[in-house]
Amino acid sequence: MNRIYIVLVVVLALASCKQEGCRDMDAVNFDPAVDEDDGSCLFEGKVVFWYDEDVTFPLLADGAEVLTFYVDDAVIGTHIASEFWESAPGCGEEGSLSMTKYLGDEPYATCLYEVIDQDGFIRWTGEFGFSKGECVSFELEE
């Protein structure tokens, strides 16, 4: 009789336990089996830089040949100045200048960017925001 009682108590205890974890579908550690969010969500954000044909001609006329893209002082890629996009490419699309940033437990982050040509001339500089689970399309304009 004691064994039945112990088994019953253990089964009831396990059945009543709520599983905690991350319930935010934009998080990299989202768990659909979790009953209760415990604040442990971790996020990533993505950005893709691009420019169109209207920007290309002034770049070339000014002697730009190769552009190096930086985010928070880290190189994310280089691009031939004469190559442009008709419309915004997707994050991670072949030939795109995109990156993924780990945001930790923050859903948003602001970063600095620079685009510098082969002669060290800064063509663009500024800041933009990463958002959890999103691809931010960042068009560089003249």
KEKOLMI-369240 format. One record per atom (N, C-alpha, C): residue number from 1; atom name; x, y, z negated; residue in one letter. Coordinates in Angstrom, 1 decimal, always signed. Each point is the difference from the previous one (the first is absolute). Layout:
KEKOLMI-369240
(rec NUM,'CA',(X,Y,Z),'A')
...
end
This chain:
KEKOLMI-369240
(rec 1,'N',(+0.8,-1.2,+0.0),'M')
(rec 1,'CA',(-0.8,+1.2,+0.0),'M')
(rec 1,'C',(+0.9,+1.3,+0.0),'M')
(rec 2,'N',(+1.1,-0.1,-0.8),'N')
(rec 2,'CA',(+0.9,+1.2,+0.0),'N')
(rec 2,'C',(+0.6,+0.2,+1.3),'N')
(rec 3,'N',(+0.3,-1.0,+0.8),'R')
(rec 3,'CA',(+0.6,+0.1,+1.3),'R')
(rec 3,'C',(-0.9,+0.7,+1.0),'R')
(rec 4,'N',(-1.3,-0.4,-0.1),'I')
(rec 4,'CA',(-1.0,+0.7,+0.9),'I')
(rec 4,'C',(-0.1,+1.5,-0.4),'I')
(rec 5,'N',(+0.0,+0.3,-1.2),'Y')
(rec 5,'CA',(-0.1,+1.4,-0.5),'Y')
(rec 5,'C',(+1.2,+0.8,+0.5),'Y')
(rec 6,'N',(+1.2,-0.6,-0.1),'I')
(rec 6,'CA',(+1.2,+0.7,+0.4),'I')
(rec 6,'C',(+0.0,+0.2,+1.5),'I')
(rec 7,'N',(-0.3,-1.0,+0.8),'V')
(rec 7,'CA',(-0.1,+0.1,+1.4),'V')
(rec 7,'C',(-1.0,+1.1,+0.4),'V')
(rec 8,'N',(-1.2,+0.0,-0.6),'L')
(rec 8,'CA',(-1.0,+1.0,+0.3),'L')
(rec 8,'C',(+0.5,+1.4,-0.3),'L')
(rec 9,'N',(+0.7,+0.2,-1.1),'V')
(rec 9,'CA',(+0.5,+1.3,-0.4),'V')
(rec 9,'C',(+1.1,+0.5,+1.0),'V')
(rec 10,'N',(+0.8,-0.9,+0.4),'V')
(rec 10,'CA',(+1.1,+0.3,+1.0),'V')
(rec 10,'C',(-0.7,+0.4,+1.4),'V')
(rec 11,'N',(-0.9,-0.8,+0.4),'V')
(rec 11,'CA',(-0.7,+0.3,+1.3),'V')
(rec 11,'C',(-0.7,+1.3,-0.1),'V')
(rec 12,'N',(-0.7,+0.3,-1.0),'L')
(rec 12,'CA',(-0.7,+1.3,-0.2),'L')
(rec 12,'C',(+1.0,+1.1,+0.0),'L')
(rec 13,'N',(+1.1,-0.1,-0.7),'A')
(rec 13,'CA',(+1.0,+1.0,-0.1),'A')
(rec 13,'C',(+0.6,+0.3,+1.4),'A')
(rec 14,'N',(+0.3,-1.0,+0.7),'L')
(rec 14,'CA',(+0.6,+0.2,+1.3),'L')
(rec 14,'C',(-1.0,+0.6,+1.0),'L')
(rec 15,'N',(-1.3,-0.4,-0.1),'A')
(rec 15,'CA',(-1.0,+0.5,+0.9),'A')
(rec 15,'C',(-0.3,+1.5,-0.3),'A')
(rec 16,'N',(+0.2,+0.4,-1.2),'S')
(rec 16,'CA',(-0.3,+1.4,-0.4),'S')
(rec 16,'C',(+1.1,+1.0,+0.2),'S')
(rec 17,'N',(+1.2,-0.5,+0.3),'C')
(rec 17,'CA',(+1.2,+0.8,+0.2),'C')
(rec 17,'C',(-0.1,+0.7,+1.4),'C')
(rec 18,'N',(+0.2,+1.3,-0.1),'K')
(rec 18,'CA',(+0.0,+0.8,+1.3),'K')
(rec 18,'C',(+1.4,+0.1,+0.5),'K')
(rec 19,'N',(+0.1,-0.3,+1.3),'Q')
(rec 19,'CA',(+1.4,+0.1,+0.6),'Q')
(rec 19,'C',(+0.2,+1.5,+0.4),'Q')
(rec 20,'N',(+1.1,+0.5,-0.5),'E')
(rec 20,'CA',(+0.4,+1.4,+0.3),'E')
(rec 20,'C',(+1.0,+0.1,+1.0),'E')
(rec 21,'N',(+0.1,+1.1,+0.7),'G')
(rec 21,'CA',(+0.9,+0.2,+1.1),'G')
(rec 21,'C',(-0.4,+1.2,+0.8),'G')
(rec 22,'N',(+0.4,+0.1,+1.3),'C')
(rec 22,'CA',(-0.3,+1.1,+0.8),'C')
(rec 22,'C',(-1.2,-0.2,+0.9),'C')
(rec 23,'N',(-1.0,+0.9,-0.1),'R')
(rec 23,'CA',(-1.2,-0.1,+0.8),'R')
(rec 23,'C',(-0.1,+1.0,+1.2),'R')
(rec 24,'N',(+1.1,+0.8,+0.2),'D')
(rec 24,'CA',(+0.0,+1.0,+1.0),'D')
(rec 24,'C',(+0.4,-0.7,+1.3),'D')
(rec 25,'N',(-0.9,+0.0,+1.0),'M')
(rec 25,'CA',(+0.3,-0.7,+1.3),'M')
(rec 25,'C',(+1.1,+0.7,+0.8),'M')
(rec 26,'N',(+0.4,+1.2,-0.3),'D')
(rec 26,'CA',(+1.1,+0.7,+0.7),'D')
(rec 26,'C',(+1.3,-0.4,-0.6),'D')
(rec 27,'N',(+0.0,-0.7,-1.2),'A')
(rec 27,'CA',(+1.3,-0.3,-0.6),'A')
(rec 27,'C',(+0.7,-1.2,+0.6),'A')
(rec 28,'N',(+1.3,+0.0,-0.1),'V')
(rec 28,'CA',(+0.7,-1.2,+0.5),'V')
(rec 28,'C',(-0.1,-1.2,-0.8),'V')
(rec 29,'N',(-0.4,+0.2,-1.3),'N')
(rec 29,'CA',(-0.3,-1.2,-0.9),'N')
(rec 29,'C',(-1.4,-0.2,-0.3),'N')
(rec 30,'N',(-0.9,+0.4,+0.9),'F')
(rec 30,'CA',(-1.5,-0.2,-0.1),'F')
(rec 30,'C',(-0.2,-1.5,-0.2),'F')
(rec 31,'N',(-0.9,-0.3,-1.0),'D')
(rec 31,'CA',(-0.4,-1.4,-0.2),'D')
(rec 31,'C',(-1.5,-0.1,-0.1),'D')
(rec 32,'N',(-0.7,-0.6,+1.0),'P')
(rec 32,'CA',(-1.4,+0.0,+0.0),'P')
(rec 32,'C',(-0.6,-0.9,-1.1),'P')
(rec 33,'N',(+0.8,-0.8,-0.6),'A')
(rec 33,'CA',(-0.5,-0.9,-1.0),'A')
(rec 33,'C',(+0.0,+0.7,-1.4),'A')
(rec 34,'N',(+0.5,+1.2,-0.1),'V')
(rec 34,'CA',(+0.1,+0.7,-1.3),'V')
(rec 34,'C',(-1.4,+0.5,-0.3),'V')
(rec 35,'N',(-0.4,-0.1,-1.3),'D')
(rec 35,'CA',(-1.2,+0.5,-0.5),'D')
(rec 35,'C',(+0.0,+1.4,-0.5),'D')
(rec 36,'N',(+1.2,+0.4,-0.5),'E')
(rec 36,'CA',(+0.1,+1.3,-0.7),'E')
(rec 36,'C',(+1.4,+0.6,+0.4),'E')
(rec 37,'N',(-0.1,+1.3,+0.5),'D')
(rec 37,'CA',(+1.2,+0.7,+0.4),'D')
(rec 37,'C',(+0.8,+0.4,-1.3),'D')
(rec 38,'N',(+1.3,-0.3,+0.0),'D')
(rec 38,'CA',(+0.8,+0.3,-1.2),'D')
(rec 38,'C',(+1.0,+1.1,+0.3),'D')
(rec 39,'N',(-0.1,+0.7,+1.1),'G')
(rec 39,'CA',(+0.9,+1.1,+0.3),'G')
(rec 39,'C',(+1.3,-0.4,+0.6),'G')
(rec 40,'N',(+0.2,-1.2,+0.4),'S')
(rec 40,'CA',(+1.3,-0.5,+0.5),'S')
(rec 40,'C',(+0.1,+0.1,+1.5),'S')
(rec 41,'N',(-0.8,+0.8,+0.7),'C')
(rec 41,'CA',(+0.0,+0.1,+1.4),'C')
(rec 41,'C',(+1.3,+0.7,+0.5),'C')
(rec 42,'N',(+0.5,-0.5,+1.1),'L')
(rec 42,'CA',(+1.2,+0.5,+0.6),'L')
(rec 42,'C',(-0.3,+0.4,+1.5),'L')
(rec 43,'N',(+0.5,+1.1,+0.4),'F')
(rec 43,'CA',(-0.4,+0.5,+1.3),'F')
(rec 43,'C',(+1.2,+0.3,+1.0),'F')
(rec 44,'N',(-0.4,+0.0,+1.3),'E')
(rec 44,'CA',(+0.9,+0.4,+1.0),'E')
(rec 44,'C',(-0.7,+1.0,+0.9),'E')
(rec 45,'N',(+0.7,+0.9,+0.7),'G')
(rec 45,'CA',(-0.5,+0.9,+0.9),'G')
(rec 45,'C',(+0.8,-0.1,+1.3),'G')
(rec 46,'N',(-0.5,+0.4,+1.1),'K')
(rec 46,'CA',(+0.7,-0.1,+1.3),'K')
(rec 46,'C',(-0.2,+1.4,+0.7),'K')
(rec 47,'N',(+1.1,+0.3,+0.8),'V')
(rec 47,'CA',(-0.1,+1.2,+0.8),'V')
(rec 47,'C',(+0.6,-0.4,+1.4),'V')
(rec 48,'N',(-0.5,+0.7,+1.0),'V')
(rec 48,'CA',(+0.5,-0.1,+1.4),'V')
(rec 48,'C',(+0.2,+1.4,+0.5),'V')
(rec 49,'N',(+1.2,+0.3,+0.5),'F')
(rec 49,'CA',(+0.3,+1.3,+0.5),'F')
(rec 49,'C',(-0.1,-0.1,+1.6),'F')
(rec 50,'N',(-0.5,+1.1,+0.6),'W')
(rec 50,'CA',(-0.1,+0.0,+1.4),'W')
(rec 50,'C',(-0.1,+1.4,+0.5),'W')
(rec 51,'N',(+0.2,+0.2,+1.3),'Y')
(rec 51,'CA',(-0.1,+1.3,+0.7),'Y')
(rec 51,'C',(-0.5,-0.3,+1.5),'Y')
(rec 52,'N',(-0.6,+1.0,+0.6),'D')
(rec 52,'CA',(-0.5,-0.3,+1.3),'D')
(rec 52,'C',(+0.9,+0.7,+1.1),'D')
(rec 53,'N',(-0.5,+0.0,+1.2),'E')
(rec 53,'CA',(+0.8,+0.5,+1.1),'E')
(rec 53,'C',(+0.3,+1.5,-0.1),'E')
(rec 54,'N',(-1.0,+0.8,-0.6),'D')
(rec 54,'CA',(+0.2,+1.4,-0.2),'D')
(rec 54,'C',(+1.2,+0.4,-0.8),'D')
(rec 55,'N',(+0.4,-0.9,-0.9),'V')
(rec 55,'CA',(+1.1,+0.2,-0.9),'V')
(rec 55,'C',(+1.3,-0.4,+0.7),'V')
(rec 56,'N',(+0.0,-1.0,+0.9),'T')
(rec 56,'CA',(+1.1,-0.6,+0.6),'T')
(rec 56,'C',(+0.8,+1.0,+0.8),'T')
(rec 57,'N',(-0.7,+0.8,+0.9),'F')
(rec 57,'CA',(+0.7,+0.9,+0.9),'F')
(rec 57,'C',(+0.8,+1.1,-0.8),'F')
(rec 58,'N',(-0.6,+0.6,-1.0),'P')
(rec 58,'CA',(+0.9,+1.0,-0.7),'P')
(rec 58,'C',(+1.2,-0.7,-0.7),'P')
(rec 59,'N',(-0.2,-1.2,-0.5),'L')
(rec 59,'CA',(+1.1,-0.7,-0.6),'L')
(rec 59,'C',(+1.2,-0.2,+1.0),'L')
(rec 60,'N',(-0.4,-0.5,+1.2),'L')
(rec 60,'CA',(+1.0,-0.2,+1.0),'L')
(rec 60,'C',(+0.6,+1.3,+0.5),'L')
(rec 61,'N',(-0.8,+1.0,+0.2),'A')
(rec 61,'CA',(+0.6,+1.3,+0.4),'A')
(rec 61,'C',(+0.9,+0.6,-1.0),'A')
(rec 62,'N',(-0.1,-0.3,-1.3),'D')
(rec 62,'CA',(+0.8,+0.5,-1.0),'D')
(rec 62,'C',(+1.2,-1.0,-0.3),'D')
(rec 63,'N',(+0.2,-1.0,+0.8),'G')
(rec 63,'CA',(+1.2,-0.9,-0.1),'G')
(rec 63,'C',(-0.2,-1.2,-0.9),'G')
(rec 64,'N',(-1.2,-0.2,-0.5),'A')
(rec 64,'CA',(-0.2,-1.2,-0.9),'A')
(rec 64,'C',(+0.0,-1.3,+0.9),'A')
(rec 65,'N',(+0.8,-1.0,-0.4),'E')
(rec 65,'CA',(+0.0,-1.2,+0.7),'E')
(rec 65,'C',(-0.5,-1.2,-0.9),'E')
(rec 66,'N',(+0.6,+0.0,-1.3),'V')
(rec 66,'CA',(-0.4,-1.1,-0.9),'V')
(rec 66,'C',(-0.4,+0.7,-1.3),'V')
(rec 67,'N',(-1.1,-0.5,-0.6),'L')
(rec 67,'CA',(-0.6,+0.5,-1.2),'L')
(rec 67,'C',(+0.1,-1.1,-1.1),'L')
(rec 68,'N',(+0.5,+0.5,-1.2),'T')
(rec 68,'CA',(+0.1,-0.9,-1.1),'T')
(rec 68,'C',(-1.1,+0.4,-1.0),'T')
(rec 69,'N',(-0.8,-0.9,-0.5),'F')
(rec 69,'CA',(-1.1,+0.2,-0.9),'F')
(rec 69,'C',(+0.4,-0.4,-1.4),'F')
(rec 70,'N',(-0.2,+0.9,-1.0),'Y')
(rec 70,'CA',(+0.3,-0.2,-1.4),'Y')
(rec 70,'C',(-1.3,+0.1,-0.8),'Y')
(rec 71,'N',(-0.1,-0.8,-1.0),'V')
(rec 71,'CA',(-1.0,+0.2,-1.1),'V')
(rec 71,'C',(+0.7,-0.1,-1.3),'V')
(rec 72,'N',(-0.2,+1.0,-0.8),'D')
(rec 72,'CA',(+0.7,+0.1,-1.3),'D')
(rec 72,'C',(+1.5,-0.4,+0.2),'D')
(rec 73,'N',(+0.7,+0.6,+0.9),'D')
(rec 73,'CA',(+1.4,-0.1,+0.3),'D')
(rec 73,'C',(+0.4,-1.4,+0.5),'D')
(rec 74,'N',(-0.9,-0.9,+0.3),'A')
(rec 74,'CA',(+0.4,-1.3,+0.5),'A')
(rec 74,'C',(-0.4,+0.0,+1.5),'A')
(rec 75,'N',(+0.8,-0.5,+0.9),'V')
(rec 75,'CA',(-0.2,-0.2,+1.4),'V')
(rec 75,'C',(-1.1,-1.1,+0.2),'V')
(rec 76,'N',(-1.1,+0.4,+0.7),'I')
(rec 76,'CA',(-1.0,-1.0,+0.3),'I')
(rec 76,'C',(+0.1,-0.5,+1.5),'I')
(rec 77,'N',(+0.8,+0.8,+0.8),'G')
(rec 77,'CA',(+0.2,-0.4,+1.4),'G')
(rec 77,'C',(+0.4,+1.1,+0.8),'G')
(rec 78,'N',(+0.4,-0.3,+1.3),'T')
(rec 78,'CA',(+0.4,+0.9,+1.0),'T')
(rec 78,'C',(-0.9,-0.2,+1.2),'T')
(rec 79,'N',(+0.0,+1.1,+0.8),'H')
(rec 79,'CA',(-0.9,+0.0,+1.2),'H')
(rec 79,'C',(+0.6,+0.8,+1.1),'H')
(rec 80,'N',(-0.1,-0.4,+1.2),'I')
(rec 80,'CA',(+0.4,+0.8,+1.1),'I')
(rec 80,'C',(-1.0,+1.1,+0.2),'I')
(rec 81,'N',(+0.5,+1.3,+0.1),'A')
(rec 81,'CA',(-0.9,+1.1,+0.0),'A')
(rec 81,'C',(-0.9,+0.1,+1.2),'A')
(rec 82,'N',(+0.4,-0.6,+1.1),'S')
(rec 82,'CA',(-0.8,+0.1,+1.2),'S')
(rec 82,'C',(-1.2,-1.0,+0.0),'S')
(rec 83,'N',(+0.0,-0.9,-0.9),'E')
(rec 83,'CA',(-1.1,-1.0,-0.1),'E')
(rec 83,'C',(-1.1,+0.6,-1.0),'E')
(rec 84,'N',(-1.2,+0.0,+0.5),'F')
(rec 84,'CA',(-1.1,+0.5,-0.8),'F')
(rec 84,'C',(-1.2,-0.9,+0.0),'F')
(rec 85,'N',(-1.0,+0.3,-0.7),'W')
(rec 85,'CA',(-1.2,-0.8,-0.1),'W')
(rec 85,'C',(-1.2,+0.7,+0.5),'W')
(rec 86,'N',(-0.8,-0.6,+0.7),'E')
(rec 86,'CA',(-1.3,+0.6,+0.5),'E')
(rec 86,'C',(-1.0,+0.2,-1.1),'E')
(rec 87,'N',(+0.1,-0.9,-1.0),'S')
(rec 87,'CA',(-0.9,+0.2,-1.2),'S')
(rec 87,'C',(+0.7,-0.7,-1.2),'S')
(rec 88,'N',(-0.5,+0.2,-1.1),'A')
(rec 88,'CA',(+0.6,-0.5,-1.3),'A')
(rec 88,'C',(+0.2,-1.6,+0.1),'A')
(rec 89,'N',(+1.2,-0.4,-0.2),'P')
(rec 89,'CA',(+0.2,-1.5,-0.1),'P')
(rec 89,'C',(-0.4,-0.5,-1.3),'P')
(rec 90,'N',(-0.2,-1.3,-0.2),'G')
(rec 90,'CA',(-0.3,-0.6,-1.2),'G')
(rec 90,'C',(+1.2,-0.2,-0.9),'G')
(rec 91,'N',(-0.1,-0.1,-1.3),'C')
(rec 91,'CA',(+1.1,-0.3,-0.8),'C')
(rec 91,'C',(+0.5,-1.4,+0.3),'C')
(rec 92,'N',(+1.3,+0.0,+0.2),'G')
(rec 92,'CA',(+0.6,-1.3,+0.3),'G')
(rec 92,'C',(-0.1,-0.4,+1.5),'G')
(rec 93,'N',(-0.6,+0.8,+0.8),'E')
(rec 93,'CA',(-0.2,-0.3,+1.4),'E')
(rec 93,'C',(+1.4,+0.1,+0.7),'E')
(rec 94,'N',(+0.3,-0.9,+0.9),'E')
(rec 94,'CA',(+1.3,-0.1,+0.7),'E')
(rec 94,'C',(+0.3,+1.4,+0.6),'E')
(rec 95,'N',(+1.2,+0.5,-0.2),'G')
(rec 95,'CA',(+0.4,+1.3,+0.5),'G')
(rec 95,'C',(-0.4,+1.2,-0.9),'G')
(rec 96,'N',(-0.7,-0.3,-1.1),'S')
(rec 96,'CA',(-0.4,+1.1,-0.8),'S')
(rec 96,'C',(+1.0,+0.3,-1.1),'S')
(rec 97,'N',(-0.1,+1.2,-0.5),'L')
(rec 97,'CA',(+0.9,+0.4,-1.1),'L')
(rec 97,'C',(-0.9,+0.0,-1.3),'L')
(rec 98,'N',(+0.0,-1.2,-0.6),'S')
(rec 98,'CA',(-0.9,-0.1,-1.2),'S')
(rec 98,'C',(+0.8,-0.6,-1.1),'S')
(rec 99,'N',(-0.6,+0.1,-1.2),'M')
(rec 99,'CA',(+0.6,-0.6,-1.2),'M')
(rec 99,'C',(-1.1,-0.3,-1.0),'M')
(rec 100,'N',(+0.4,-0.9,-0.9),'T')
(rec 100,'CA',(-0.9,-0.3,-1.1),'T')
(rec 100,'C',(+0.7,+0.4,-1.3),'T')
(rec 101,'N',(-0.7,+0.7,-0.9),'K')
(rec 101,'CA',(+0.6,+0.4,-1.3),'K')
(rec 101,'C',(-0.7,-0.6,-1.1),'K')
(rec 102,'N',(+0.8,-0.6,-0.9),'Y')
(rec 102,'CA',(-0.6,-0.5,-1.3),'Y')
(rec 102,'C',(-0.4,+1.1,-0.9),'Y')
(rec 103,'N',(-1.2,+0.0,-0.4),'L')
(rec 103,'CA',(-0.5,+1.1,-0.9),'L')
(rec 103,'C',(-0.1,-0.4,-1.5),'L')
(rec 104,'N',(+0.3,-1.2,-0.3),'G')
(rec 104,'CA',(-0.2,-0.5,-1.4),'G')
(rec 104,'C',(-1.5,+0.1,-0.3),'G')
(rec 105,'N',(-0.2,+0.4,-1.2),'D')
(rec 105,'CA',(-1.4,+0.1,-0.5),'D')
(rec 105,'C',(-0.8,+1.3,+0.3),'D')
(rec 106,'N',(+0.7,+0.8,+0.8),'E')
(rec 106,'CA',(-0.6,+1.3,+0.4),'E')
(rec 106,'C',(-0.7,-0.2,+1.4),'E')
(rec 107,'N',(-1.2,+0.5,+0.2),'P')
(rec 107,'CA',(-0.7,-0.2,+1.3),'P')
(rec 107,'C',(+0.5,+1.0,+1.0),'P')
(rec 108,'N',(+0.7,+1.1,-0.3),'Y')
(rec 108,'CA',(+0.5,+1.0,+0.9),'Y')
(rec 108,'C',(+1.4,+0.4,-0.4),'Y')
(rec 109,'N',(+0.7,+0.5,+1.1),'A')
(rec 109,'CA',(+1.4,+0.5,-0.3),'A')
(rec 109,'C',(+0.3,+1.0,+1.1),'A')
(rec 110,'N',(+0.7,+1.1,-0.3),'T')
(rec 110,'CA',(+0.4,+1.0,+0.9),'T')
(rec 110,'C',(+1.5,-0.2,+0.3),'T')
(rec 111,'N',(+0.4,+0.1,+1.2),'C')
(rec 111,'CA',(+1.4,-0.2,+0.4),'C')
(rec 111,'C',(+0.4,+1.1,+1.0),'C')
(rec 112,'N',(+1.3,+0.2,+0.0),'L')
(rec 112,'CA',(+0.6,+0.9,+0.9),'L')
(rec 112,'C',(+0.5,-0.7,+1.3),'L')
(rec 113,'N',(-0.1,+0.7,+1.1),'Y')
(rec 113,'CA',(+0.5,-0.6,+1.3),'Y')
(rec 113,'C',(+0.9,+1.1,+0.7),'Y')
(rec 114,'N',(+0.9,-0.5,+0.8),'E')
(rec 114,'CA',(+0.8,+0.8,+0.9),'E')
(rec 114,'C',(+0.2,-0.8,+1.3),'E')
(rec 115,'N',(+0.0,+0.8,+1.1),'V')
(rec 115,'CA',(+0.4,-0.6,+1.3),'V')
(rec 115,'C',(+1.1,+0.8,+0.5),'V')
(rec 116,'N',(+1.2,-0.6,+0.2),'I')
(rec 116,'CA',(+1.2,+0.7,+0.4),'I')
(rec 116,'C',(+0.5,-0.6,+1.3),'I')
(rec 117,'N',(+0.5,+0.9,+0.9),'D')
(rec 117,'CA',(+0.5,-0.5,+1.3),'D')
(rec 117,'C',(+1.5,-0.4,-0.1),'D')
(rec 118,'N',(+0.5,-0.4,+1.1),'Q')
(rec 118,'CA',(+1.4,-0.6,+0.0),'Q')
(rec 118,'C',(+1.0,+1.1,-0.3),'Q')
(rec 119,'N',(-0.3,+1.3,+0.0),'D')
(rec 119,'CA',(+1.0,+1.0,-0.3),'D')
(rec 119,'C',(-0.2,+0.5,-1.4),'D')
(rec 120,'N',(-0.9,-0.6,-0.8),'G')
(rec 120,'CA',(-0.2,+0.4,-1.4),'G')
(rec 120,'C',(-1.1,+1.1,-0.2),'G')
(rec 121,'N',(-0.6,+0.4,+1.1),'F')
(rec 121,'CA',(-1.0,+1.0,-0.1),'F')
(rec 121,'C',(-1.3,-0.6,-0.5),'F')
(rec 122,'N',(-0.6,+0.7,-1.0),'I')
(rec 122,'CA',(-1.2,-0.5,-0.6),'I')
(rec 122,'C',(-1.2,+0.5,+0.9),'I')
(rec 123,'N',(-0.7,-1.0,+0.6),'R')
(rec 123,'CA',(-1.1,+0.3,+0.9),'R')
(rec 123,'C',(-1.3,+0.1,-0.8),'R')
(rec 124,'N',(-0.2,-0.8,-1.0),'W')
(rec 124,'CA',(-1.2,+0.1,-0.8),'W')
(rec 124,'C',(+0.4,-0.3,-1.5),'W')
(rec 125,'N',(-0.7,+0.6,-0.9),'T')
(rec 125,'CA',(+0.2,-0.3,-1.4),'T')
(rec 125,'C',(-1.3,+0.3,-0.7),'T')
(rec 126,'N',(-0.3,-0.7,-1.1),'G')
(rec 126,'CA',(-1.2,+0.3,-0.8),'G')
(rec 126,'C',(-0.4,-1.1,-0.9),'G')
(rec 127,'N',(-1.2,-0.1,-0.4),'E')
(rec 127,'CA',(-0.5,-1.1,-0.8),'E')
(rec 127,'C',(-1.3,-0.5,+0.5),'E')
(rec 128,'N',(-0.3,-1.2,-0.5),'F')
(rec 128,'CA',(-1.2,-0.7,+0.4),'F')
(rec 128,'C',(-0.4,-0.9,-1.2),'F')
(rec 129,'N',(-1.2,-0.5,+0.1),'G')
(rec 129,'CA',(-0.4,-0.9,-1.1),'G')
(rec 129,'C',(-0.3,-1.4,+0.5),'G')
(rec 130,'N',(+0.5,-1.0,-0.8),'F')
(rec 130,'CA',(-0.4,-1.4,+0.2),'F')
(rec 130,'C',(-1.2,-0.3,-0.8),'F')
(rec 131,'N',(-0.9,-0.8,+0.5),'S')
(rec 131,'CA',(-1.2,-0.4,-0.7),'S')
(rec 131,'C',(-0.1,-1.5,-0.1),'S')
(rec 132,'N',(-0.4,-0.5,-1.1),'K')
(rec 132,'CA',(-0.1,-1.5,-0.2),'K')
(rec 132,'C',(-0.7,-0.7,+1.1),'K')
(rec 133,'N',(+0.6,-1.0,+0.6),'G')
(rec 133,'CA',(-0.7,-0.9,+0.9),'G')
(rec 133,'C',(-0.3,+0.7,+1.4),'G')
(rec 134,'N',(+0.5,+1.2,+0.2),'E')
(rec 134,'CA',(-0.3,+0.7,+1.3),'E')
(rec 134,'C',(+1.2,+0.2,+0.8),'E')
(rec 135,'N',(-0.2,+0.1,+1.3),'C')
(rec 135,'CA',(+1.0,+0.5,+1.0),'C')
(rec 135,'C',(-0.2,+1.4,+0.3),'C')
(rec 136,'N',(+0.9,+0.9,-0.4),'V')
(rec 136,'CA',(-0.1,+1.4,+0.2),'V')
(rec 136,'C',(+0.6,+0.3,+1.4),'V')
(rec 137,'N',(-0.7,+0.6,+0.9),'S')
(rec 137,'CA',(+0.5,+0.4,+1.3),'S')
(rec 137,'C',(+0.5,+1.4,-0.1),'S')
(rec 138,'N',(+1.3,+0.2,+0.2),'F')
(rec 138,'CA',(+0.5,+1.3,-0.2),'F')
(rec 138,'C',(+0.6,+0.6,+1.4),'F')
(rec 139,'N',(-0.8,+0.9,+0.6),'E')
(rec 139,'CA',(+0.4,+0.5,+1.3),'E')
(rec 139,'C',(+1.0,+1.2,-0.2),'E')
(rec 140,'N',(+1.1,+0.0,+0.6),'L')
(rec 140,'CA',(+1.0,+1.1,+0.0),'L')
(rec 140,'C',(-0.4,+0.9,+1.2),'L')
(rec 141,'N',(-0.2,+1.3,-0.4),'E')
(rec 141,'CA',(-0.4,+0.9,+1.0),'E')
(rec 141,'C',(+1.0,+1.1,+0.2),'E')
(rec 142,'N',(+0.0,+0.7,+1.2),'E')
(rec 142,'CA',(+0.9,+1.1,+0.3),'E')
(rec 142,'C',(-0.3,+1.1,-0.9),'E')
end
